[in-house]
């Protein structure tokens, strides 16, 4: 993944490259098969969480939020299937393999962090795929918009 981030000159980015990487990973793994609007919407949920007092206040902390466990070597690792964004703790590789989709994710992440897109999620802090049964947390929230294969929610 490091070599793919370096395909674009770092001077192209006006924000912290680690924050771009974290948001780009979320875009890539959560929505790379979606339209550009769907990818933007997924990223905007992360940004809405960063602005909220209910979630961590950095992009990387918001993307990687979830339960952790300590390995026998003393390292903190995410508990499988206990993260806010499932790709982060699904046990699969977090290395992008689709170069074109990864580059698009990086560019979108930079633009979103810079605030170049309006909030098409209307302040949503959560989403889930349409093909799964609504999670328990969705029952207490207001569904506000469906974009591609995700339903976006905010508090009432």
C-alpha positions, -999 to +999 in steps of 0.1 A: +000+000+000+029+024+007+040+024-029+005+032-041+003+062-018+036+074-032+023+073-068+009+107-062+034+134-052+030+144-015+028+181-024-006+173-040-020+169-005-028+198+018-035+177+049-018+151+070-010+121+048-017+096+076-053+110+079-057+108+042-045+072+043-070+062+070-099+079+053-088+064+019-087+029+034-123+034+047-135+046+013-117+018-005-128-011+018-163+001+025-173+015-009-149+011-038-176-006-058-200+023-052-205+054-073-184+085-064-214+098-044-215+066-025-178+068-017-181+104-007-211+096+016-191+068+034-162+092+040-186+120+052-198+097+079-162+095+092-159+133+090-192+138+108-179+114+136-148+135+139-169+166+144-192+148+169-184+147+207-196+110+207-167+097+186-129+102+185-117+135+171-092+124+145-099+106+112-076+076+120-091+072+155-126+073+141-119+048+114-101+024+137-126+027+166-136-006+182-127-031+209-091-043+211-074-072+227-038-077+238-017-104+220+006-127+239+034-104+228+017-074+244+005-057+212-030-041+210-050-055+180-086-050+171-110-078+182-123-096+152-157-083+141-159-057+169-150-025+150-172+003+139-161-003+103-160-040+096-130-040+072-107-030+099-112-061+120-124-087+096-091-107+097-085-100+060-056-080+045-058-042+046-036-038+016-055-024-014-052-045-045-071-024-071-047+004-079-072+026-098-097+024-069-070+031-044-058+062-061-094+075-065-099+068-027-067+089-019-078+118-040-114+117-026-100+115+010-079+146+005-108+166-010-132+154+017-108+163+046-104+198+030-143+201+030-147+203-008-180+183-008-214+192+008-227+167+034-250+146+012-257+124+043-274+152+062-253+147+092-253+109+094-231+092+119-239+056+109-246+035+078-250-001+069-253-021+037-288-026+023-283-063+019-280-070+057-307-070+083-307-036+100-284-038+130-297-033+166-284+003+167-304+013+136-337+008+155-332+040+176-320+062+147-335+080+118-327+067+083-321+098+062-309+087+028-300+057+007-270+061-016-262+031-037-260+001-014-259+019+019-285+034+042-274+064+062-287+073+097-286+101+122-301+107+156-337+118+158 
